[in-house]
Amino acid sequence: MAFINFVRDYERIARFRLGTFEGMMGPGIVFAIPIIHQIQKIDTRVTVLDIPRQTNITKDNAPLDVDFLVYLRVDIDNARKAVLEVEDYTSAVVGLATTTLRAVIGDIDLDDVLSQRDRINELIRTRLDSETERWGIKVTNVEIREIDPPRDIQEAMNRQMSAERVRRAVVLEADGTKQAAITVAEGEKQSAILKAEGDRAAEILAAEGDQQATVLRAEGYAEALKAIHVVAQGVDANTMTLQYVDALKELGAGESTKFVLPLEVTKLLGNLGGLASGNDD
């Protein structure tokens, strides 16, 4: 036992005086008188414990081989507990981690164990930390390295994964066909709507064209009647008589032997006869 001990920043020394605990010393120089003082050095850095591989049974009775790492450190404020409360805290944490893993895995189904590794890590860390706190040990992290199911379970899982991939492919293909059919139907619907709107617009344009043509024809007839009326006001009875005579000549040149003449024409012929008698006199 050295009389003078140099304690690093990450170390602490538990000093006993004739078997009585005096306290945690350091960092710096710590004196220890041989025979009177006994010391025990503690490292407060994070330590990694490799938990050996072991077989665990899941909730649905599937055996799994699991190994993992535990990261821990001695709490500086409670370093005395790591000396006074436990003989070998490293061995104690290894044993506690082993039983904790079995308890956690035993409450979870196989599929969840394989797919929820982070959740299992956190469960183990929380349970370990709550137990090791009484020893002045802080569990900072837990990492599962390997999970190995038996060969028959692994083969069954591979078949299940293959079936799942096939199922997803079928579902995706069905969804694609469905979406394609919907797209085609939507396209046909839009095409029918556009065609109906086009036919409606064409019919409206055609109706408007007919209306405008009818209006123009009516206006043309009205203008023609006005022109005829104006011209008719300047035509006297003799002029009309001569027009009827020309018409009779054309009728006479035809092959028909019977003619139906309006009353006005017979009156005009009578007037024409009177005009002829007046000329003879």
Summary of the structure (lengths in Angstrom):
residues: 281
radius of gyration: 59.7
end to end distance: 184.6
largest distance: 189.9
contacts: 705
relative contact order: 0.07
helix: 60%
strand: 22%
